Amino acid sequence: MDDLERLRKGEKRWTESTLGKALRTHPERIEEFKTISGVPLKRFYTPTDVSSLEYESDLGFPGEFPYTRGVQPTMYRGRLWTMRQYSGFATAKETNERFRFLLEQGQTGLSVAFDLPTQIGYDSDNELARGEVGKVGVAIDTLSDMEVLFHSIPLDKVSTSMTINAPASVLLAMYIAVAEKQGVPMNKLRGTIQNDILKEFVARGTYIFPPAPSMRLITDIFAFCGEHLPLFNTISISGYHIREAGSTAIQEVAFTIANGIAYVEAAMKAGLDVDAFAPRLSFFFGSHSDFFEEVAKFRAARRLWARIMKGHFGAKEERSLMMRFHTQTAGCTLTAQQPDNNVVRVTLQALQAVLGGTQSLHTNSRDEALSLPTRDSVQIALRTQQIIAHESGVADTIDPLAGSYFIESLTNEIETGALKYIKEIDSMGGSPNAIERGYIQREIHESAYEFQRDVDRKRRIVVGVNEFIADETQTFDYLKVDPKSEEEQISRLMKVRDTRNEQDVEEALDLLRAASEGSENLMPAILAAVKVYATLGEICGVLRSVFGEYKAPDIL
């Protein structure tokens, strides 16, 4: 009799005797235990649950294919993850002050939040922007704003992430132009633009152009950065917003990787070699509330991406196979009730991300269910990362949960479930077609409904919301964006328009229109327009006139 068969017989004996006796006197808390993704959970796990696991092909070693155990050979023993707090509100001047405060507190990378008008390509004085300027991020209308945003911040020393999608090419051009004014050449810039339009169609809604021209802009960025910005991540393929919209962990992995496949296919169709652009692809995931499922999710996603890039796309460069990702703790789990509880939630979620091998991390602030975070709150959020990094010891060994029967079994379950979704999407002709048919959106909506139903029925407890409720008086000193910020921003925009060379602007916009009507790479024309202080709205307006605007399908 082999060891596994002996274990199976031992487990059967235990179930009938020891467990049976215990259940008769002490029934379990609920009838069925499962992860948030719906994966059934056994009482405990043994080697029989990972009997098919092949160490070298399924786990491997850190920094080697299939990267289950991490993308760097030394992981955090060599360098800690980038601590990158997401920040932006009101004007460029106020956000610059927050950036410099965070850097003084030990933050190691910047992450820019833009306001809604900026995200959808409108200037602050557009009538559609009224009341939204500077509210959920910083307002950026022209290169002048970008100059203020990064005043006294050396762009050759700081890595910057920008959460911008439809107008990503314009904001990247502004960043390049600011760096040039600082004397920093393009090839020295480090950072990331989100630039992930497919997830906007699915989960977030800050799109402008239809899919085809949107994909053209993205592949133009791939090509331009491959030549001029070799250290810059050209896209952050985002599962975070898919998860925030209500997906499960398995769906987050599946839909994110399906979008990644679509971007790789689009770039290769545009004539780019996979190993020329794939090393600068990056990803962005949420870290939700189910501790072990989240750790397993990160490991499964890394392994699945490596296998797809190698087996399906034939990538040969090691860095083309590596899934490098940023993580943000789950905003959708923050509660307005008993907001100090959010400090505990964020700590656990940050720990999950570290145990899962993230490359950079944003920790949400305790008051973000109520308002934009205050300075005190963002300092606590940053200190959470620093305590995990320097006091907990979890960064001192690589992939410390590897080999756990439970973790390895759950990693396999997530990979298998995600791959099933990816094959279904592939049968529809890929992610863009699945999005157009509403398939991905419907799957997310159904998962969100199921989760909320579990909360409403108390099958899933949210402390302070549906259980352990307390009478409380809110005492937070909320961050309030001064309404005068909008007036100041519009005044600043008008001043730029009054002082720039209008003929230069008109010529640059005409060249951009001609380029967009043709097939050449759009980045040089956008960069030229930015440098003469054409506004974001003017540049996006030219592209709107040529490409049109996207209208979401009715999926109900």
C-alpha positions in Angstrom: 0.0 0.0 0.0 1.5 3.4 -1.0 1.6 6.5 1.2 -1.4 8.2 -0.5 -3.6 5.2 -0.2 -2.7 4.9 3.5 -3.7 8.6 3.9 -7.0 8.1 2.2 -7.9 5.2 4.5 -6.7 7.2 7.5 -8.9 10.1 6.5 -11.9 7.8 6.1 -11.3 6.3 9.5 -11.0 9.8 11.1 -14.2 11.0 9.4 -16.2 8.0 10.7 -14.8 8.0 14.2 -13.2 11.2 15.5 -15.1 13.6 13.3 -18.4 11.8 13.6 -18.3 11.9 17.3 -17.4 15.6 17.4 -20.1 16.6 15.1 -22.8 14.9 17.2 -21.9 17.1 20.1 -20.5 20.2 18.5 -22.1 20.9 15.0 -20.1 23.2 12.7 -21.0 26.9 12.4 -22.5 26.7 9.0 -23.6 23.9 6.6 -21.1 24.7 3.8 -17.8 26.5 3.9 -16.6 28.1 0.7 -14.4 30.9 -0.5 -15.8 34.2 -1.9 -15.3 32.7 -5.4 -17.5 29.7 -4.3 -14.7 27.2 -4.1 -15.9 24.5 -1.5 -13.5 24.3 1.4 -12.6 21.0 3.0 -12.1 20.7 6.7 -8.4 20.1 6.2 -6.0 19.2 3.4 -3.4 16.5 3.0 -0.9 15.3 0.4 -3.8 13.6 -1.4 -5.2 17.0 -2.4 -2.0 17.9 -4.3 -1.0 14.4 -5.5 -0.8 15.6 -9.1 1.5 18.6 -8.3 4.8 18.4 -10.0 7.3 20.7 -8.1 9.5 21.8 -11.0 6.7 22.3 -13.6 4.0 23.7 -11.3 6.0 25.6 -8.7 9.6 25.9 -9.8 12.1 28.1 -8.1 11.8 31.9 -7.4 12.6 33.9 -10.5 12.2 30.9 -12.8 9.4 29.6 -15.0 6.5 29.2 -14.2 7.1 32.0 -11.6 4.5 30.6 -9.2 6.9 31.4 -6.4 7.8 34.9 -7.6 9.4 36.8 -10.4 12.7 37.7 -8.7 15.2 35.1 -7.5 15.5 36.9 -4.1 12.1 38.7 -4.0 11.9 41.0 -0.9 15.3 39.8 0.5 16.8 41.8 -2.3 14.4 44.7 -2.6 11.1 45.5 -0.9 8.0 46.1 -2.9 7.4 49.7 -4.1 5.2 51.5 -1.6 3.0 53.6 -3.9 0.1 55.5 -2.3 -2.6 56.6 -4.8 -3.1 60.3 -4.4 -4.7 63.2 -6.2 -7.3 65.9 -5.4 -8.2 69.5 -6.2 -5.4 71.3 -8.1 -2.0 70.3 -9.1 -0.4 72.5 -6.4 -2.4 70.7 -3.6 -1.6 67.3 -5.0 2.1 68.2 -5.3 2.1 69.0 -1.6 0.5 65.6 -0.8 3.1 63.9 -3.0 6.0 65.6 -1.2 4.5 64.8 2.2 4.3 61.1 1.3 7.8 61.0 -0.1 9.0 62.6 3.2 7.2 59.8 5.1 9.0 57.1 3.2 6.8 56.4 0.2 9.0 54.9 -2.6 6.8 55.7 -5.7 4.1 58.0 -6.8 0.6 57.1 -8.0 -1.5 59.8 -9.6 -5.3 59.9 -9.3 -7.0 62.1 -11.9 -10.4 63.7 -11.6 -13.3 62.5 -13.7 -13.1 65.2 -16.4 -9.4 64.4 -17.0 -10.2 60.7 -17.2 -12.7 61.2 -20.0 -10.8 63.9 -21.9 -12.6 67.1 -21.0 -11.1 70.4 -19.9 -12.1 71.8 -16.6 -14.2 74.6 -18.1 -16.3 72.2 -20.2 -19.9 72.3 -19.1 -19.9 68.5 -18.6 -17.1 69.0 -16.0 -19.1 71.3 -13.8 -19.0 70.2 -10.2 -16.5 67.4 -10.8 -13.2 69.3 -11.1 -10.7 68.0 -8.6 -13.2 65.9 -6.8 -11.9 62.3 -7.2 -8.4 63.2 -8.3 -6.3 66.0 -9.6 -7.4 68.2 -12.5 -4.9 68.2 -15.4 -5.8 70.4 -18.4 -2.4 71.3 -19.9 1.3 70.7 -19.6 1.4 73.7 -17.2 -0.6 71.7 -14.7 1.8 68.7 -15.1 4.7 71.1 -14.4 3.1 72.1 -11.1 2.2 68.5 -10.2 5.8 67.4 -10.3 7.5 70.6 -9.1 10.6 69.7 -7.1 10.1 66.0 -7.7 13.1 64.6 -9.6 11.6 62.3 -12.3 14.9 60.5 -12.8 14.8 59.2 -9.2 11.0 58.6 -8.7 8.8 56.0 -10.3 5.4 57.3 -11.2 2.2 55.4 -11.8 -0.7 57.1 -13.5 -4.2 55.7 -13.4 -5.4 57.0 -16.7 -6.9 55.0 -19.6 -8.7 56.6 -22.6 -6.4 59.7 -22.7 -3.4 57.8 -21.4 -1.3 58.8 -24.5 -1.9 62.5 -23.7 -1.0 62.3 -20.0 2.1 60.2 -20.9 3.1 62.9 -23.4 2.8 65.5 -20.7 4.9 63.5 -18.3 7.6 63.1 -21.0 7.5 66.8 -21.7 7.8 67.7 -17.9 10.8 65.4 -17.7 12.5 67.0 -20.6 12.1 70.4 -18.9 13.8 68.9 -15.9 16.6 67.7 -18.1 15.6 64.0 -17.8 15.6 62.1 -21.1 12.8 59.7 -22.0 15.0 56.6 -21.7 15.5 57.3 -17.9 11.9 57.5 -17.0 10.4 54.8 -14.8 6.7 54.2 -14.1 3.4 52.9 -15.4 0.4 54.1 -17.2 -2.8 52.1 -16.7 -3.8 52.4 -20.4 -6.3 49.5 -20.0 -9.3 50.4 -22.0 -10.9 46.9 -22.1 -11.6 46.9 -18.4 -13.2 50.4 -18.8 -15.7 48.9 -21.2 -16.3 46.1 -18.6 -16.3 47.6 -15.2 -15.5 51.3 -14.9 -16.9 53.4 -17.7 -14.3 56.1 -18.3 -13.9 55.3 -22.0 -14.0 57.8 -24.9 -13.3 56.1 -28.2 -14.7 52.8 -29.7 -12.6 49.6 -29.3 -10.7 49.7 -32.6 -9.1 53.2 -32.3 -8.7 52.6 -28.5 -6.6 49.6 -29.3 -4.7 51.5 -31.9 -3.7 54.1 -29.3 -2.6 51.4 -26.9 -0.4 49.6 -29.5 1.0 53.0 -30.6 2.1 53.5 -27.0 3.7 50.0 -26.9 5.7 50.8 -30.0 6.7 54.3 -29.0 7.8 53.3 -25.5 9.6 50.3 -26.8 11.8 52.6 -28.8 12.0 55.6 -26.5 11.0 54.6 -22.9 12.6 51.2 -22.3 12.1 51.3 -18.5 8.4 52.4 -18.6 5.5 50.0 -18.2 3.3 50.6 -21.1 0.1 49.2 -19.6 -1.3 48.0 -16.3 -3.8 45.3 -17.2 -6.2 45.8 -14.4 -8.2 43.2 -12.5 -8.7 45.6 -9.6 -11.6 47.4 -11.1 -13.1 44.2 -12.3 -13.0 43.0 -8.7 -14.4 46.3 -7.4 -17.3 45.8 -9.8 -18.2 42.6 -8.0 -16.3 39.7 -9.7 -14.9 36.8 -7.8 -11.2 36.1 -7.5 -11.4 33.5 -10.2 -13.2 35.9 -12.5 -10.7 38.6 -11.7 -7.8 36.4 -12.9 -9.7 35.1 -15.9 -11.0 38.4 -17.3 -7.8 40.2 -16.6 -5.7 37.6 -18.4 -8.2 37.4 -21.2 -7.8 41.2 -21.7 -4.0 40.7 -21.6 -4.3 38.1 -24.3 -6.3 40.6 -26.4 -3.6 43.3 -26.0 -0.8 40.9 -27.0 -2.7 39.8 -30.0 -3.4 43.4 -31.0 0.2 44.4 -30.7 1.4 41.4 -32.7 -1.2 42.1 -35.4 0.2 45.6 -35.5 3.6 44.1 -36.4 5.3 44.2 -33.0 7.5 41.3 -31.9 6.1 39.8 -28.7 9.5 39.9 -27.0 9.9 43.6 -27.9 6.8 44.7 -25.9 5.8 41.9 -23.5 8.6 42.7 -20.9 7.0 46.0 -20.2 3.4 44.7 -19.7 2.3 44.9 -16.1 -0.8 44.0 -14.1 -2.9 45.4 -11.3 -5.0 43.3 -8.9 -7.1 43.9 -5.9 -6.6 42.2 -2.5 -10.0 41.3 -1.2 -11.1 39.8 2.1 -10.6 36.0 1.8 -7.1 35.7 3.0 -5.9 32.4 1.6 -7.9 32.7 -1.6 -6.2 36.0 -2.3 -2.7 34.6 -1.7 -3.5 31.6 -4.0 -5.0 34.0 -6.6 -1.7 35.9 -7.0 0.3 32.7 -7.4 -2.2 31.1 -9.9 -2.3 34.3 -12.0 1.5 34.4 -12.3 1.7 30.8 -13.3 -1.2 30.9 -15.8 0.2 34.0 -17.5 3.7 32.5 -17.9 2.2 29.4 -19.4 0.1 31.3 -21.9 2.9 33.6 -22.9 5.3 30.7 -23.5 2.9 28.1 -24.9 0.4 30.2 -26.8 2.4 33.2 -27.9 5.9 31.6 -28.2 7.6 34.3 -26.1 11.2 33.4 -25.5 12.6 36.2 -23.3 12.3 35.5 -19.6 10.8 38.9 -18.8 8.1 38.3 -21.4 6.8 35.5 -19.3 6.8 37.3 -15.9 3.6 38.7 -14.5 4.7 41.8 -12.6 1.8 43.4 -10.7 0.8 46.2 -8.5 -1.8 45.5 -5.8 -4.3 47.7 -4.0 -6.3 46.8 -1.0 -10.0 46.4 -1.7 -11.9 49.7 -1.7 -15.2 47.9 -1.9 -14.6 46.2 1.5 -14.2 49.5 3.3 -17.1 50.5 5.5 -18.5 53.9 6.5 -19.7 52.2 9.7 -16.9 52.0 12.4 -14.3 53.2 9.9 -11.4 52.4 12.3 -12.2 48.7 11.5 -10.8 49.5 8.0 -7.3 49.7 9.4 -7.5 46.0 10.3 -9.0 45.1 7.0 -6.3 46.9 5.1 -3.6 45.4 7.2 -4.8 41.8 6.4 -5.2 42.6 2.7 -1.8 44.2 2.5 -0.3 41.1 4.1 -2.1 38.9 1.6 -0.5 40.9 -1.3 3.0 40.5 0.2 2.6 36.8 0.8 1.4 36.6 -2.8 4.5 38.3 -4.2 3.3 41.7 -5.3 5.8 44.2 -6.8 4.2 47.3 -5.5 1.3 48.1 -3.2 -1.2 50.8 -2.3 -2.9 50.5 1.1 -6.3 52.2 1.3 -7.0 54.7 4.1 -9.5 54.1 6.9 -11.8 57.0 5.8 -12.1 56.3 2.1 -15.6 55.0 2.4 -16.5 58.5 3.6 -14.3 60.9 1.7 -10.9 61.4 0.1 -8.3 60.5 2.8 -6.8 63.0 5.2 -3.0 63.3 5.8 -3.3 61.4 9.1 -5.2 58.6 7.4 -2.7 58.2 4.5 0.1 58.2 7.0 -1.4 55.3 8.9 -2.0 53.5 5.6 1.7 54.0 4.6 2.9 53.0 8.1 0.9 49.7 7.7 3.1 48.8 4.7 6.3 49.8 6.5 5.4 47.7 9.6 4.7 44.7 7.5 8.0 45.2 5.6 10.3 45.9 8.6 8.7 44.4 11.7 6.7 41.3 10.7 9.4 39.1 9.2 7.2 38.0 6.3 9.5 39.7 3.8 12.5 37.7 4.9 11.8 34.4 3.1 10.3 33.8 -0.4 6.8 32.5 -0.9 6.5 31.3 2.7 3.1 29.6 2.3 4.3 27.4 -0.6 3.9 23.7 0.1 0.8 24.2 2.2 -1.6 21.5 1.0 -4.4 24.0 1.2 -2.6 26.8 -0.6 -1.4 24.6 -3.4 -4.8 23.0 -3.8 -6.5 26.4 -3.9 -3.9 27.7 -6.3 -4.7 24.8 -8.6 -8.5 25.4 -8.2 -8.2 29.1 -9.2 -6.0 28.4 -12.2 -8.4 25.7 -13.4 -11.4 27.9 -12.9 -9.8 30.9 -14.6 -8.7 28.8 -17.6 -12.2 27.6 -18.1 -13.4 31.2 -18.4 -10.6 32.1 -20.7 -11.5 29.2 -23.1 -15.1 30.3 -23.1 -14.0 33.9 -24.0 -11.7 32.5 -26.7 -14.7 30.6 -28.2 -16.4 34.0 -28.6 -13.5 35.4 -30.6 -11.6 37.0 -27.6 -12.2 39.5 -24.9 -13.4 42.5 -27.1 -16.1 40.3 -28.6 -17.1 38.9 -25.2 -17.3 42.5 -23.9 -19.4 43.6 -26.9 -21.8 40.8 -26.3 -22.1 41.7 -22.6 -20.9 38.2 -21.4 -18.2 39.4 -19.0 -20.3 42.2 -17.6 -23.2 39.8 -16.9 -20.9 37.3 -15.2 -19.6 40.1 -12.9 -23.1 41.4 -12.2 -24.3 38.0 -11.2 -21.4 37.5 -8.9 -21.9 40.9 -7.3 -25.6 40.0 -6.7 -24.7 36.7 -5.1 -22.2 38.3 -2.8 -24.6 41.0 -1.7 -27.4 38.4 -1.2 -25.1 36.5 1.1 -24.4 39.7 3.1 -28.1 40.5 3.3 -28.9 37.0 4.6 -26.0 37.1 7.0 -24.4 34.1 5.3 -21.3 36.4 5.1 -20.6 38.7 8.0 -19.3 42.2 7.5 -18.4 43.5 10.9 -20.2 46.7 11.8 -22.6 46.4 8.9 -24.7 43.3 9.3 -23.4 42.1 12.6 -21.7 43.7 15.7 -23.4 47.0 14.9 -22.8 49.9 17.3 -24.4 53.3 17.8 -21.8 55.7 16.9 -21.1 59.4 16.2 -18.7 60.1 13.4 -15.8 62.2 14.6 -13.6 62.1 11.5 -12.1 65.4 10.2 -13.0 64.7 6.6 -10.9 66.0 3.7 -13.1 68.5 1.9 -12.2 69.8 -1.5 -12.7 73.6 -1.5 -15.3 74.5 -4.2 -13.0 77.4 -5.0 -10.5 74.9 -6.4 -12.6 74.5 -9.5 -12.7 78.3 -10.1 -8.9 78.4 -9.6 -8.4 75.6 -12.0 -10.5 77.2 -14.7 -8.8 80.6 -14.2 -5.4 78.9 -14.6 -6.6 77.2 -17.8 -7.8 80.5 -19.2 -4.4 82.1 -18.5 -2.6 79.3 -20.3 -4.9 79.8 -23.4 -4.3 83.6 -23.3 -0.5 83.3 -23.2 0.3 80.4 -25.5 1.0 80.7 -29.2 -2.3 80.0 -30.9 -0.8 79.4 -34.3 1.5 76.7 -32.9 -1.5 75.1 -31.3 -3.6 75.1 -34.4 -0.8 73.6 -36.5 -0.1 70.9 -33.9 -3.8 69.9 -33.8 -4.0 69.9 -37.6 -1.0 67.5 -37.7 -2.6 65.3 -35.1 -5.8 65.2 -37.1 -3.9 64.2 -40.2 -2.0 61.5 -38.3 -5.2 60.1 -36.8 -6.8 59.9 -40.2 -3.8 57.9 -41.4 -2.0 55.0 -39.9 1.2 56.5 -38.4 2.0 56.2 -34.7 0.1 59.0 -32.9 2.5 59.5 -30.0 4.8 62.0 -31.8 1.9 64.2 -32.9 0.3 64.1 -29.4 3.7 64.9 -27.8 4.1 67.9 -30.2 0.6 69.2 -29.3 1.3 68.9 -25.6 4.5 70.8 -25.8 2.8 73.9 -27.3 0.2 73.7 -24.5 -2.7 72.3 -26.4 -5.2 71.3 -23.8 -6.3 67.7 -23.0 -9.8 68.6 -24.2 -8.6 70.0 -27.5 -6.4 66.9 -28.2 -9.1 64.5 -27.3 -11.6 66.6 -29.2 -9.5 66.1 -32.4 -9.5 62.3 -31.8 -13.2 62.3 -31.0 -13.9 64.0 -34.4 -12.0 61.3 -36.2 -12.6 58.2 -34.1 -16.1 58.9 -32.7 -17.3 58.0 -29.2 -18.1 54.6 -27.7 -21.7 53.8 -26.7 -22.1 50.9 -24.2 -24.3 48.0 -25.3 -27.5 47.2 -23.4 -26.6 44.0 -21.6 -29.8 43.6 -19.4 
